[in-house]
Amino acid sequence: MSITEDFIKMNGIMFKIEREGFVIAELKGRQQIENKTSRKYVGFFVGSNVIPGDWIVNPYGDRLYIVDTFTDTGIDGPSELKAYFQTLVEYNSKSEPQSTVFNIGTANNSMIGNQSHFTININTSLQEARSQINSSDSDNKEELHKIIDLLESVANNQTPMRPGTLSRFSALMERNSWITGSLASLVLNLLTTQIH
């Protein structure tokens, strides 16, 4: 074990590692700033399962988005995995383009904007889907609400939409085919809003 890894072991804190909306691990790490570049990173043990696109959450609830990883080496070999990050505010400010404001009134599920940027009123669609679930006689209401919660997390840029994000819900959607049209519309709107 390197000196850096000893330091992480003795002085590190536990981070939850989130990938595609799920906690996949809890790892000990140490939040630091690189001397030469002033880049912020969390140092983990070499070989830790942390990749760009993951979210890491410290015990204080701070959400950090991993933008890059690098295995640093010292005199006696690999010393730590540096997971460079952005804070939630930094992540949201870079992913939210400046936009023109259009005051149109109610325009549910409408695409509004200029040629380079647009906005879809996704919150109304999420609420309509929740109401549709609540008024159904399905035995799977709680599980169906988890799908809406996940889509809302994607809409709020808390969880990235990746291939397979909804695959664990496929059997549930087959049993409740009456909701698939609304969910397909929501997913399409979410994917469209992520293209800039």
C-alpha positions as CSV (number, residue, x, y, z in Angstrom):
1,M,0.0,0.0,0.0
2,S,1.4,3.4,-1.0
3,I,1.8,6.4,1.4
4,T,-1.1,8.1,-0.3
5,E,-3.4,5.1,0.2
6,D,-2.4,4.9,3.8
7,F,-3.4,8.6,4.1
8,I,-6.8,7.9,2.5
9,K,-7.3,4.9,4.7
10,M,-6.6,6.9,7.9
11,N,-8.1,10.3,7.0
12,G,-10.6,9.6,4.2
13,I,-14.4,9.7,4.4
14,M,-17.0,7.4,2.8
15,F,-18.5,8.4,-0.5
16,K,-21.5,6.7,-2.1
17,I,-20.9,6.0,-5.8
18,E,-24.0,6.4,-8.0
19,R,-24.2,5.1,-11.6
20,E,-27.3,5.4,-13.7
21,G,-29.4,6.4,-10.7
22,F,-28.3,3.6,-8.4
23,V,-25.7,3.4,-5.6
24,I,-23.2,0.8,-6.8
25,A,-20.6,1.1,-4.0
26,E,-19.4,3.0,-1.0
27,L,-15.7,3.8,-1.1
28,K,-13.3,5.7,1.2
29,G,-11.8,8.8,-0.4
30,R,-10.2,12.1,0.3
31,Q,-11.4,15.4,-1.3
32,Q,-8.4,17.4,-2.5
33,I,-7.1,20.1,-4.8
34,E,-4.2,19.4,-7.2
35,N,-1.3,21.7,-6.4
36,K,-0.1,22.3,-10.0
37,T,-3.5,22.6,-11.8
38,S,-5.8,23.6,-8.9
39,R,-8.3,20.9,-10.2
40,K,-10.6,19.5,-7.6
41,Y,-10.6,15.7,-7.1
42,V,-11.3,12.9,-4.7
43,G,-8.5,10.5,-4.2
44,F,-9.6,6.9,-4.0
45,F,-7.6,3.6,-3.7
46,V,-6.0,2.5,-7.0
47,G,-8.4,0.3,-8.9
48,S,-11.6,1.8,-7.4
49,N,-14.7,1.4,-9.5
50,V,-15.3,5.1,-10.3
51,I,-15.7,6.3,-13.9
52,P,-16.5,9.6,-15.6
53,G,-20.3,10.1,-15.5
54,D,-20.7,8.8,-12.0
55,W,-22.0,10.9,-9.2
56,I,-20.3,10.6,-5.8
57,V,-22.0,11.8,-2.6
58,N,-20.1,12.6,0.6
59,P,-21.6,12.0,4.1
60,Y,-22.8,15.7,4.1
61,G,-25.0,15.2,1.1
62,D,-22.8,17.1,-1.4
63,R,-23.2,15.6,-4.9
64,L,-20.1,15.7,-7.1
65,Y,-20.1,14.8,-10.8
66,I,-17.1,12.8,-12.0
67,V,-15.7,14.4,-15.2
68,D,-12.4,12.5,-15.5
69,T,-10.3,9.9,-13.7
70,F,-6.5,9.3,-13.6
71,T,-4.3,6.8,-11.8
72,D,-1.5,8.8,-10.3
73,T,1.8,7.2,-9.7
74,G,4.5,7.8,-7.1
75,I,8.0,6.5,-6.5
76,D,6.8,3.0,-5.6
77,G,4.1,2.7,-8.3
78,P,0.4,3.6,-8.6
79,S,-0.6,5.7,-5.6
80,E,-4.2,6.7,-6.0
81,L,-7.1,7.1,-8.4
82,K,-7.9,10.7,-8.9
83,A,-11.5,11.3,-9.6
84,Y,-11.9,14.9,-10.9
85,F,-15.3,16.4,-10.2
86,Q,-17.7,19.3,-10.7
87,T,-20.0,20.4,-7.9
88,L,-23.8,20.1,-8.6
89,V,-23.9,23.9,-9.2
90,E,-21.0,23.7,-11.7
91,Y,-22.6,20.8,-13.4
92,N,-26.0,22.5,-13.8
93,S,-24.5,25.8,-15.0
94,K,-22.6,24.1,-17.8
95,S,-25.5,21.9,-18.8
96,E,-28.1,24.7,-18.8
97,P,-27.7,26.9,-21.9
98,Q,-28.7,30.5,-21.9
99,S,-32.1,30.8,-23.4
100,T,-34.7,33.2,-24.7
101,V,-37.8,33.6,-22.6
102,F,-41.2,33.1,-24.4
103,N,-44.3,34.1,-22.4
104,I,-47.0,32.0,-24.1
105,G,-49.3,30.8,-21.3
106,T,-50.2,27.1,-21.1
107,A,-48.5,25.0,-23.7
108,N,-48.4,21.4,-22.3
109,N,-45.9,19.1,-24.0
110,S,-45.0,21.8,-26.5
111,M,-41.6,22.5,-27.9
112,I,-40.9,26.2,-27.8
113,G,-37.7,28.1,-28.6
114,N,-35.4,29.4,-31.2
115,Q,-33.3,27.4,-33.6
116,S,-30.4,26.5,-31.2
117,H,-32.2,26.1,-27.9
118,F,-35.7,25.0,-26.8
119,T,-37.7,24.1,-23.7
120,I,-40.2,21.4,-23.2
121,N,-42.7,21.7,-20.3
122,I,-41.7,18.4,-18.8
123,N,-43.0,19.1,-15.3
124,T,-46.6,19.1,-16.5
125,S,-46.0,15.8,-18.3
126,L,-44.5,14.3,-15.1
127,Q,-47.5,15.5,-13.1
128,E,-50.0,14.1,-15.6
129,A,-48.3,10.7,-15.5
130,R,-48.4,10.7,-11.7
131,S,-52.2,11.5,-11.8
132,Q,-52.7,8.7,-14.4
133,I,-51.0,6.3,-12.1
134,N,-52.9,7.5,-9.0
135,S,-56.3,7.1,-10.8
136,S,-55.5,3.6,-12.1
137,D,-56.5,0.4,-10.4
138,S,-53.0,-1.1,-10.8
139,D,-51.4,-3.1,-8.0
140,N,-48.0,-1.6,-9.0
141,K,-48.6,2.0,-8.2
142,E,-45.6,2.4,-6.0
143,E,-43.2,0.8,-8.5
144,L,-44.7,2.9,-11.3
145,H,-44.1,6.1,-9.2
146,K,-40.4,5.0,-9.0
147,I,-40.2,5.3,-12.8
148,I,-41.6,8.8,-12.6
149,D,-39.2,9.7,-9.8
150,L,-36.3,8.5,-11.9
151,L,-37.5,10.5,-15.0
152,E,-37.9,13.5,-12.8
153,S,-34.3,13.1,-11.5
154,V,-33.1,13.0,-15.1
155,A,-35.2,16.1,-15.9
156,N,-33.5,17.9,-13.0
157,N,-30.1,16.9,-14.2
158,Q,-29.5,14.8,-11.1
159,T,-29.2,11.6,-13.0
160,P,-27.9,11.2,-16.6
161,M,-30.1,9.4,-19.1
162,R,-28.1,6.5,-20.5
163,P,-28.9,3.4,-22.6
164,G,-30.6,0.8,-20.4
165,T,-31.6,3.3,-17.6
166,L,-35.2,2.0,-17.7
167,S,-34.5,-1.6,-18.6
168,R,-35.1,-2.8,-15.1
169,F,-38.7,-1.6,-15.4
170,S,-39.5,-3.6,-18.6
171,A,-41.5,-6.3,-17.0
172,L,-43.4,-3.7,-14.9
173,M,-44.3,-1.8,-18.1
174,E,-45.4,-4.9,-19.8
175,R,-47.9,-5.6,-16.9
176,N,-49.1,-2.0,-17.1
177,S,-49.1,-1.3,-20.8
178,W,-51.7,1.5,-20.3
179,I,-48.9,3.8,-19.1
180,T,-46.3,3.0,-21.7
181,G,-47.5,5.7,-24.1
182,S,-47.1,8.5,-21.5
183,L,-43.7,7.1,-20.4
184,A,-42.5,6.9,-24.0
185,S,-43.5,10.5,-24.6
186,L,-41.7,11.6,-21.4
187,V,-38.5,9.7,-22.3
188,L,-38.6,11.2,-25.8
189,N,-39.0,14.7,-24.4
190,L,-36.1,14.1,-21.9
191,L,-33.8,12.8,-24.6
192,T,-34.7,15.7,-26.8
193,T,-34.0,18.3,-24.1
194,Q,-30.5,16.7,-23.5
195,I,-29.4,17.4,-27.1
196,H,-27.8,20.8,-27.3
